[in-house]
Amino acid sequence: MRNLVQILVAVGFIGALAFFFLFYPAQKVEILIWTSGEKQNVLKPALEEFNQQGRTVLVGSRRYTVQARSVTVNSGEMYTHLVRRLNQGVAFPERTGGDPTVLSPSTSDWLAQVNLDTRRQVFDFADMPSIVRTPVVIFTFREMAECLGWPAKPIGWSDIIALKESPQGWASCPTARAEWGRKPRVAFTDPTVSSTARSTLQLLYQAAAGRSGPNLTLEDVRSARTQNYVRRFQATVDHYYPETLKLQTKIFQGPRFVHFAPLEEYSLPWLYQGRVNAESVPGGQVVQRPITDAGYEVVALYPKEGTVWHDNPFAIANADWVTPLQRAAAQVVKEYLLTEPVQKQFLAWGFRPGSSLPFANVLNATLGINPSEPKKLLGKLNPEVARAIQNSWEDVKKPGVAVLVLDTSGSMSGERIQQAKEGAKRFLDRAAPGTHVGLVTFSSSVQVRVPIGPLNKTRFAIVEAVDSLTARGNTAMYQAIKQGLELADGYEGVSREAIRGVVLLSDGIANTGSVGISGLLKLTDRQERDVRLEFPESAQLRNIVATGLAFTPQNTVHVFSVGIGEADWEALRLVAEGTGGVLVRSDESGLGPVLERFSKYF
């Protein structure tokens, strides 16, 4: 009888426990994922669905409901924030969303650098599966690839160098088009923030040294012969881009402006699927449209010298802000992201799956890519070698010549002129040390405030001139742009290979000056008939196209424009279009960050 009572008590206790676990609401555990932005199109909605499913994790005797969210943090920023936090105790910026449990940069190379520079095993590379993968490729237009012998002939970095250094250039190709020009135009992003540029810089060093992956040494990186090869490739660059998004939009302007660019492979499907904004079009619209609507076919070239995967890792941080419970919860999220439904969503966005899901039926030649490539893969670099390559950037990149052209007309008074001053200083602080910079201002007239010179000699003269600026008068914008172009073109303090450009800031409509828009740009209508206009209203420019400058410079000079407020957007569009430059829209509060980013075009 006593035994029976004990059994009943035990059964009752077990039943009570079962009831508790079945019906008592589980506590929540939240994990934050820092991700490079290109994955957010899938990751954010996938995690929202995950959170609705109420998936749980059992830790000890308690069950927790797992909730996950993702925040976009650029890969280079992840590295910077982690190193500052771990080495100096600096808190993560508010915009990063808090303390990350998981990090997913475009390439785990950034995380190897974190381990090296913090001298601790923050990330375990033995337990770091890929969410998705995509290789680094060379973007080009199909006609150009075929001109070089593709697809029968593999193409690589050395072929682009040879094309640039050949006196004939594109003229050596019977099918080349006159609009391409003689020399190839290569676009390159900033390797301090861009994973693609960082990896490409590493690929160039490996191609130059004839060694790959862990076999590349510090001596190879420092070799004059190796660095000369990298400089020869950088000499092909038309101008740099601060970020891949701006480069992608530039592609819509066609072979007049970009011939080759290192990109991640997923960018090709995005171009064909209309997932990239096209900003510089007649009428100034910002639209999403397939690249084929612009009349172009684009293809991925897999460098014959070899390439690397961008592995987009699911990396759980070994850091004091990550609890054992969060680590366990992260494993549940990882398993979910590798399920077939989620992987299919990534596949639809042009990524190769992180799982064994077949993909050749989706990612193929119709999207400009070859699912059987890449065949030649290069291994992971020693992190110390990777750091040495990164540190070499200022030594191997092209020099730059930049003329700041600032609007000081009456409409710039108040907060705008103050923010313009701060933005100009941020440009100077972030510009590469080898950049040569000058300052021009304009209102009713145009003034050369500081002639172009090496940054270390003109920096403080420009700061003093900027601090003295006041806003009044009319807007001689076209005359000022022409003055800036002529100064940049005629400057002899650097090699002819330098990237030359004007950085324009304006909030108004040109209404005075000795130069009108037709004195600055060659204009046509949509039927390719020449057009001549003087101080036009924006409405007159809506269906006008700029085909180049109205005068002939000795060098290529671009105009990178920042428009704010009541700026003449159509005129600024044409200036960017006619010079192969860029137009960015901003407000007063955004001028500082925009001008800071513009320093990366040089």
C-alpha positions in Angstrom: 0.0 0.0 0.0 2.8 2.4 1.0 4.6 1.6 -2.3 1.4 2.3 -4.2 1.1 5.7 -2.6 4.7 6.5 -3.5 4.1 5.5 -7.1 1.0 7.7 -7.3 2.9 10.7 -5.8 5.7 10.2 -8.3 3.3 10.0 -11.2 1.6 13.1 -10.0 4.8 14.9 -9.7 5.9 13.9 -13.2 2.5 14.9 -14.5 2.8 18.3 -12.9 6.2 18.8 -14.5 4.8 17.8 -17.9 1.9 20.2 -17.5 4.3 23.0 -16.5 6.6 22.5 -19.5 3.7 22.0 -21.9 1.5 25.0 -20.9 3.7 27.4 -19.0 4.9 30.0 -21.5 8.6 29.7 -22.3 10.9 32.6 -21.7 12.4 34.4 -24.7 16.0 34.6 -25.8 17.0 37.1 -28.5 19.9 37.1 -30.8 21.1 39.9 -33.0 22.8 39.2 -36.4 25.0 41.8 -38.0 24.9 41.2 -41.7 26.3 42.7 -44.9 23.5 44.5 -46.6 23.1 42.4 -49.7 21.7 39.5 -47.7 19.1 41.6 -45.9 16.6 41.3 -48.8 16.1 37.6 -47.7 17.4 37.5 -44.2 15.1 40.1 -42.7 11.8 38.6 -43.9 13.1 35.1 -43.2 13.8 36.0 -39.6 10.4 37.6 -39.3 8.8 34.3 -40.4 11.1 32.4 -38.0 10.0 34.6 -35.1 6.3 33.8 -35.9 7.0 30.1 -35.8 7.9 30.1 -32.1 10.9 27.9 -32.4 12.5 27.0 -29.1 15.8 25.8 -27.5 16.1 23.6 -24.4 18.9 24.6 -22.1 19.2 22.6 -18.9 15.7 22.0 -17.7 14.2 25.1 -19.2 12.8 25.8 -22.7 13.2 29.3 -24.3 11.5 30.8 -27.4 14.2 32.0 -29.8 13.7 35.4 -31.4 16.2 36.8 -34.0 16.7 40.0 -35.8 19.2 41.3 -38.3 20.8 44.7 -38.7 22.8 45.9 -41.7 26.4 46.6 -40.8 29.0 46.8 -43.6 31.7 44.2 -43.5 34.5 46.7 -42.9 32.5 48.4 -40.2 32.1 45.1 -38.4 35.8 44.7 -38.2 36.3 48.3 -37.0 33.6 48.1 -34.3 34.7 44.7 -33.0 38.4 45.7 -32.7 37.5 49.0 -31.0 35.2 47.2 -28.5 37.6 44.3 -27.7 40.8 46.3 -27.6 39.6 49.7 -26.2 36.2 49.0 -24.6 34.4 51.4 -27.0 30.7 50.7 -27.1 29.0 49.7 -30.4 27.3 52.6 -32.2 23.5 52.8 -31.6 22.8 52.3 -35.3 24.3 48.8 -35.1 21.4 47.6 -33.0 23.3 46.4 -29.9 25.6 43.6 -29.1 25.7 41.0 -31.9 25.5 37.3 -31.2 26.2 36.4 -34.9 28.2 38.2 -37.5 27.9 37.6 -41.2 30.2 39.8 -43.3 30.5 39.1 -47.0 33.8 37.2 -46.4 35.2 35.6 -43.3 38.5 37.3 -44.2 37.4 40.3 -42.1 36.9 38.0 -39.1 40.3 36.4 -39.4 41.6 40.0 -39.2 39.6 40.5 -36.0 41.2 37.4 -34.5 44.7 38.7 -35.5 44.3 42.3 -34.3 42.6 41.5 -31.0 45.0 38.6 -30.3 42.2 36.3 -29.3 40.0 33.6 -30.8 36.9 35.6 -31.3 35.7 33.4 -34.1 36.1 29.7 -34.5 36.7 29.0 -38.2 36.1 25.2 -37.7 32.5 26.1 -36.8 31.5 28.8 -39.3 29.2 27.5 -42.0 28.2 29.7 -45.0 24.7 31.1 -45.1 25.3 31.6 -48.9 28.3 31.8 -51.2 29.2 34.0 -54.2 32.5 34.2 -56.0 34.4 37.4 -56.9 34.1 37.9 -60.7 35.0 40.5 -63.3 31.9 42.2 -64.6 31.8 43.3 -68.3 29.5 43.8 -71.2 29.0 40.7 -73.4 30.2 42.5 -76.5 33.5 43.5 -74.8 34.0 40.0 -73.5 33.5 38.5 -76.9 35.8 41.1 -78.3 38.6 39.7 -76.1 37.9 36.1 -77.2 35.5 35.0 -74.5 34.0 32.4 -73.9 36.6 30.3 -75.8 39.4 32.2 -74.2 39.6 32.7 -70.4 40.1 36.3 -69.4 41.9 37.7 -66.4 43.5 40.7 -64.8 46.5 40.5 -67.0 44.3 40.9 -70.1 42.9 44.1 -68.8 46.4 45.5 -68.1 47.5 44.5 -71.6 44.5 46.2 -73.2 45.3 49.4 -71.2 49.0 49.4 -72.1 48.6 48.5 -75.7 48.8 51.6 -78.0 45.9 50.2 -80.0 43.7 49.5 -77.0 40.2 48.5 -78.1 41.2 49.3 -81.7 42.9 45.9 -81.8 39.5 44.3 -81.7 37.6 44.4 -85.1 34.2 44.5 -83.4 35.0 47.3 -81.0 32.6 50.2 -81.0 33.6 53.8 -81.3 31.7 54.8 -78.2 33.9 52.6 -76.0 37.0 54.9 -76.6 40.5 53.5 -77.1 41.3 52.6 -73.5 39.4 50.4 -71.1 37.6 52.0 -68.2 37.9 50.0 -65.0 35.8 50.7 -61.8 37.2 49.9 -58.4 35.7 50.3 -54.9 37.4 51.2 -51.6 39.0 48.1 -50.1 38.9 49.7 -46.6 35.1 49.2 -46.6 34.3 47.0 -49.7 34.8 43.3 -49.4 35.0 42.9 -53.1 37.8 45.5 -53.5 39.6 43.9 -50.5 39.5 40.5 -52.0 40.4 41.8 -55.5 43.4 43.6 -54.1 44.5 40.2 -52.6 43.9 38.4 -55.9 46.0 40.9 -57.7 48.9 40.4 -55.3 48.6 36.6 -55.7 48.5 37.0 -59.5 51.6 39.2 -59.4 53.6 36.9 -57.2 52.5 33.7 -58.8 51.7 32.3 -55.4 48.2 31.7 -53.9 46.6 31.4 -50.5 48.9 30.5 -47.6 51.9 30.4 -49.9 51.9 34.1 -50.4 54.4 35.7 -48.0 55.1 39.2 -46.6 58.2 39.3 -48.8 56.0 38.8 -51.8 53.7 41.6 -50.8 56.6 44.0 -50.2 58.4 43.1 -53.5 58.8 46.0 -55.9 57.9 43.7 -58.8 54.7 42.6 -57.2 53.6 46.1 -56.2 54.4 47.3 -59.7 52.0 44.8 -61.2 49.3 46.0 -58.8 50.0 49.6 -59.7 49.7 48.7 -63.4 46.3 47.3 -62.8 45.3 50.4 -60.8 46.4 52.5 -63.7 43.5 51.1 -65.6 41.0 52.5 -63.1 38.9 55.4 -64.4 37.9 56.4 -60.9 37.2 54.8 -57.6 33.8 54.3 -56.0 33.1 54.5 -52.2 30.6 51.7 -52.4 29.3 48.9 -54.7 25.8 50.4 -54.9 27.0 53.5 -56.7 29.0 51.4 -59.0 26.0 49.2 -59.8 23.9 52.2 -60.7 26.7 53.5 -63.0 26.6 50.3 -65.0 23.2 51.4 -66.4 25.0 54.3 -68.3 26.6 51.6 -70.4 30.0 51.0 -72.0 30.8 54.7 -72.3 31.5 54.8 -68.5 32.4 51.4 -67.2 34.1 48.5 -69.1 35.2 46.2 -66.3 34.7 46.0 -62.6 35.3 43.4 -59.9 31.9 42.4 -58.4 30.4 39.6 -56.5 28.6 37.2 -58.8 25.1 37.8 -57.4 25.3 41.3 -58.8 24.8 39.9 -62.3 21.4 38.3 -61.5 20.4 41.5 -59.8 21.1 43.5 -62.9 19.1 41.1 -65.0 16.2 41.0 -62.5 15.9 44.7 -62.1 17.0 44.7 -58.5 19.4 47.6 -58.8 18.5 51.3 -59.0 19.3 53.2 -62.2 19.7 56.8 -61.2 21.3 58.7 -64.1 18.6 58.6 -66.8 16.8 61.3 -68.8 14.2 62.8 -66.6 16.2 62.1 -63.5 14.0 59.2 -62.2 15.4 56.7 -59.7 14.0 53.4 -61.0 14.5 49.7 -60.8 14.7 48.0 -64.2 16.5 45.1 -65.8 19.8 45.9 -67.5 18.4 44.6 -70.7 15.9 47.5 -70.7 18.9 49.8 -71.1 19.9 47.7 -74.1 22.8 45.8 -72.6 23.8 42.2 -71.8 26.4 41.7 -69.1 28.5 38.7 -68.2 30.7 37.5 -65.4 34.3 36.6 -66.2 36.0 34.2 -63.8 39.6 35.4 -63.6 42.0 33.0 -65.2 44.4 33.7 -62.4 41.9 32.3 -60.0 39.4 33.7 -57.6 37.9 33.3 -54.1 34.5 32.6 -52.6 32.8 35.2 -50.5 31.5 32.7 -47.9 29.0 34.9 -46.0 29.6 33.0 -42.7 27.3 32.4 -39.8 29.9 33.3 -37.2 29.0 33.2 -33.5 31.2 35.5 -31.5 33.3 34.2 -28.6 32.8 37.4 -26.6 31.8 38.3 -23.1 28.5 39.8 -24.3 27.3 36.5 -25.8 25.8 34.1 -23.2 25.7 30.3 -23.5 22.0 30.6 -23.9 22.4 32.9 -26.9 25.0 30.6 -28.4 22.5 27.7 -28.1 19.7 29.9 -29.6 22.0 30.9 -32.5 22.4 27.2 -33.5 18.6 27.0 -33.9 18.6 30.1 -36.2 21.5 28.6 -38.2 19.7 25.4 -38.8 16.6 27.4 -40.0 18.6 29.5 -42.4 20.1 26.4 -44.0 16.6 24.8 -44.6 15.5 24.4 -48.2 12.8 27.1 -48.2 15.1 29.8 -47.0 18.0 28.7 -49.3 15.6 28.8 -52.2 14.9 32.4 -51.4 18.6 33.3 -51.4 18.9 31.4 -54.7 16.2 33.6 -56.2 18.3 36.6 -55.2 21.3 35.4 -57.1 23.3 33.7 -54.3 24.7 30.2 -54.5 23.3 28.2 -51.6 25.2 27.5 -48.4 23.6 24.0 -48.4 23.7 21.3 -51.1 20.6 22.6 -52.8 21.0 22.3 -56.7 21.3 25.7 -58.3 22.3 25.4 -62.0 18.7 25.4 -63.1 18.3 28.9 -61.7 21.8 30.5 -61.9 23.0 30.1 -65.4 23.9 31.9 -68.7 20.5 33.7 -68.8 21.7 35.7 -65.9 25.2 36.2 -67.2 26.9 33.6 -65.1 28.4 30.1 -65.5 27.3 27.7 -62.8 30.2 25.4 -63.5 32.7 28.1 -62.5 34.8 29.1 -60.7 37.2 26.2 -61.5 40.4 27.8 -60.2 40.1 28.8 -56.5 42.8 30.4 -54.4 43.1 29.6 -50.7 42.8 31.7 -47.6 45.7 34.1 -47.0 47.6 34.3 -43.7 45.9 37.1 -41.8 49.2 39.0 -41.4 49.7 38.9 -45.2 46.1 40.1 -45.7 46.8 43.0 -43.4 50.0 43.9 -45.2 48.1 44.0 -48.5 45.4 46.2 -47.0 48.0 48.5 -45.6 49.6 48.8 -49.0 46.5 50.4 -50.5 47.7 54.0 -50.4 51.0 53.0 -52.0 49.5 51.2 -55.0 46.3 53.2 -55.8 46.3 55.9 -58.4 46.9 59.5 -57.1 43.9 61.9 -57.2 43.3 65.5 -58.1 40.2 67.0 -56.5 38.8 70.5 -56.8 36.2 71.4 -54.2 33.6 73.7 -55.9 31.3 75.1 -53.2 28.1 77.1 -53.7 28.1 80.3 -51.5 25.0 82.0 -53.1 22.4 83.5 -50.9 20.2 80.4 -50.8 23.1 78.6 -48.9 22.8 80.8 -45.9 22.2 79.5 -42.4 22.5 75.8 -41.7 23.5 74.9 -45.3 26.7 76.9 -45.4 27.6 75.6 -41.9 27.1 72.0 -42.9 29.0 72.6 -46.2 32.0 73.9 -44.2 31.9 70.8 -41.9 31.5 68.5 -45.0 34.5 70.1 -46.7 36.7 69.5 -43.6 35.5 65.9 -43.4 36.4 65.4 -47.1 40.0 66.7 -46.3 40.3 64.4 -43.3 39.3 61.3 -45.1 41.0 61.9 -48.5 44.0 59.7 -49.3 47.3 61.3 -48.3 48.4 61.3 -51.9 45.5 63.4 -53.1 46.1 66.9 -54.5 43.3 69.3 -53.6 42.1 72.9 -54.4 39.1 75.1 -53.5 36.8 77.1 -55.8 33.7 79.0 -54.5 30.9 80.6 -56.5 28.0 83.0 -56.0 27.6 85.9 -58.4 31.2 85.4 -59.5 33.7 82.6 -59.3 36.8 82.6 -57.0 39.8 80.3 -56.9 40.3 80.4 -53.1 43.2 77.8 -52.9 45.1 76.6 -56.0 45.5 72.8 -56.3 48.4 71.3 -54.3 49.4 68.3 -52.3 46.9 67.7 -49.5 49.6 68.1 -46.8 50.3 71.6 -48.1 46.7 72.8 -48.9 44.7 71.2 -46.1 44.8 74.1 -43.6 44.7 76.8 -46.2 41.4 75.3 -47.5 40.1 75.0 -43.9 40.9 78.7 -43.2 39.2 79.7 -46.5 36.2 77.6 -45.8 35.8 79.0 -42.3 35.7 82.5 -43.8 32.9 81.8 -46.3 29.6 83.7 -46.2 26.5 83.1 -48.3 25.2 85.8 -50.6 24.6 86.6 -54.2 23.5 84.7 -57.3 24.5 81.3 -58.8 27.3 81.2 -61.4 27.3 77.4 -61.3 28.2 76.5 -64.8 31.1 78.9 -64.9 32.4 77.5 -61.6 32.2 73.9 -62.8 34.1 74.9 -65.9 36.7 76.6 -63.8 37.1 73.6 -61.6 37.4 71.2 -64.6 40.1 73.4 -66.2 42.1 73.6 -63.0 41.9 69.8 -62.5 42.8 69.1 -66.1 45.7 71.5 -66.3 47.3 70.5 -63.0 50.8 69.1 -63.6 51.8 68.2 -60.0 50.9 64.5 -60.6 51.2 61.9 -63.3 48.9 61.9 -66.3 47.3 58.7 -64.9 45.9 60.5 -61.9 42.1 60.5 -61.2 40.9 64.0 -61.7 37.6 65.4 -60.6 35.5 68.2 -59.3 33.5 67.8 -56.2 30.5 70.2 -56.6 28.1 71.2 -53.9 25.1 73.4 -54.9 21.5 74.0 -53.8 20.4 76.3 -56.6 19.7 77.0 -60.2 22.4 78.7 -62.4 21.3 82.2 -63.2 24.4 84.2 -63.9 28.0 83.8 -65.1 29.9 83.9 -68.4 29.2 80.2 -69.1 25.8 78.6 -69.8 25.1 74.9 -69.8 25.8 74.7 -73.6 29.2 76.3 -72.9 29.9 73.4 -70.5 28.2 70.3 -72.0 27.3 68.8 -75.4 23.6 68.3 -75.3 21.2 66.4 -77.5 17.5 65.5 -77.4 16.2 62.0 -77.3 16.4 61.9 -81.1 20.2 62.6 -80.9 19.7 66.1 -82.4 22.1 68.8 -81.0 20.5 71.2 -78.5 21.8 74.6 -77.3 20.4 76.3 -74.2 21.4 79.1 -71.9 20.4 79.2 -68.2 17.4 76.8 -68.8 14.7 75.9 -66.3 14.8 72.3 -65.1 11.7 71.5 -67.1 13.6 72.3 -70.4 16.3 69.7 -69.5 14.0 66.8 -68.6 14.4 65.0 -71.9 17.9 66.2 -72.7 21.0 64.0 -72.8 24.6 65.1 -72.1 27.1 63.3 -74.4 30.3 65.0 -73.1 32.0 68.3 -72.5 31.6 71.2 -74.9 35.4 71.7 -74.8 38.2 69.2 -75.1 40.3 68.6 -71.9 43.7 66.9 -72.0 42.6 64.4 -69.4 39.5 62.7 -68.3 37.9 64.8 -65.5 34.7 63.8 -63.6 32.2 65.9 -61.7 30.8 64.4 -58.5 27.8 66.5 -57.4 26.0 66.9 -54.2 22.6 68.5 -54.6 20.5 69.8 -51.7 17.2 71.6 -51.3 16.1 73.4 -54.4 19.0 72.3 -56.5 18.6 72.1 -60.3 18.4 68.3 -60.3 18.1 68.0 -64.1 21.2 70.2 -64.6 23.2 68.2 -62.0 22.1 65.0 -63.7 23.4 66.2 -67.0 26.7 67.3 -65.5 27.2 63.9 -64.0 26.2 62.2 -67.2 28.4 64.4 -69.4 31.5 63.9 -67.3 31.1 60.3 -66.2 30.5 61.5 -62.7 28.0 60.9 -59.9 25.0 62.8 -58.5 23.9 62.4 -54.9 20.9 64.0 -53.3 21.2 65.2 -49.7 19.7 67.4 -47.1 21.6 69.8 -44.8 22.2 67.2 -42.1 23.6 64.7 -44.6 26.2 66.9 -46.2 29.1 65.9 -43.9 28.8 62.2 -44.5 28.2 62.6 -48.2 31.3 64.8 -48.8 33.3 62.5 -46.6 32.3 59.5 -48.9 33.2 61.6 -52.0 36.8 61.6 -50.9 36.8 57.9 -51.8 36.2 58.7 -55.5 39.9 59.7 -55.7 
